[in-house]
Amino acid sequence: MANDFFHFRQFTVKQDKCAMKVGTDGVLLGAWANANGRVLDVGTGTGLIALMLAQRFPKCQVTGIDIDSNACCQAHENVMSSPFSERIKVFEKSIQMFNADSYDFIVCNPPFFMDALLGPDEQRNIARHTASLSYRDLFDSVARLLKGDGEFSAVIPSDCRDAFEQEAVFHGLFPSRICAVKTTPIKSPKRHLLAFRKTPVQQVEYTELLIGSNEYQEMVKDFYIK
């Protein structure tokens, strides 16, 4: 059973009200995504990624949205107990219905199970299955809310990458950075960190990251307590 809280260096994430607990995916995205100026965190959950971005980018203003009222309550609690409470706002809203001025950066750890059997836990289904947020709806909203020179970042399972990138290009968004995440050196990547922009780049930045490697430890050193 997961702990009801998770201590990081500069903040604590309580997670007893959230279906999705603190995990490697969220930490990876929070440590990898670019974010400055106005930032939108889609499906903020516990508020983990919003908090990580606020720590990394002292001048950014982060808006976290989620359709789960319990998650929003938890994220607000975590934000208010952090050093970044003046720079993070949380709203109970779906991205499909969210209207705001455009954002410099958008991040999302999206639901990724497509056409999968739903489980008995409705809250967990919302967090994990695309029935509540399809890739098409996500990119419709990102294309609407992202500034012309902005960047959208996400973390997805590697076997979802093709479908995710196809939907991105259909909506006028093009890969700018790709990080393939491996759990062992000899196996194929399990996750991909993907960043998109509205204008194609001359050279897509491609990197690989091995969980537990020196590069990984350097990436998360400002967050995890030793």
PyMOL commands that set and color helices and strands:
alter all, ss='L'
color gray80, all
select helices_A, chain A and resi 24-32+48-56+69-80+85-87+95-97+122-128+135-145+158-170+214-220
alter helices_A, ss='H'
color red, helices_A
select strands_A, chain A and resi 5-7+12-14+38-42+61-66+88-92+103-108+146-157+174-182+191-197+205-210
alter strands_A, ss='S'
color yellow, strands_A
deselect
rebuild
show_as cartoon
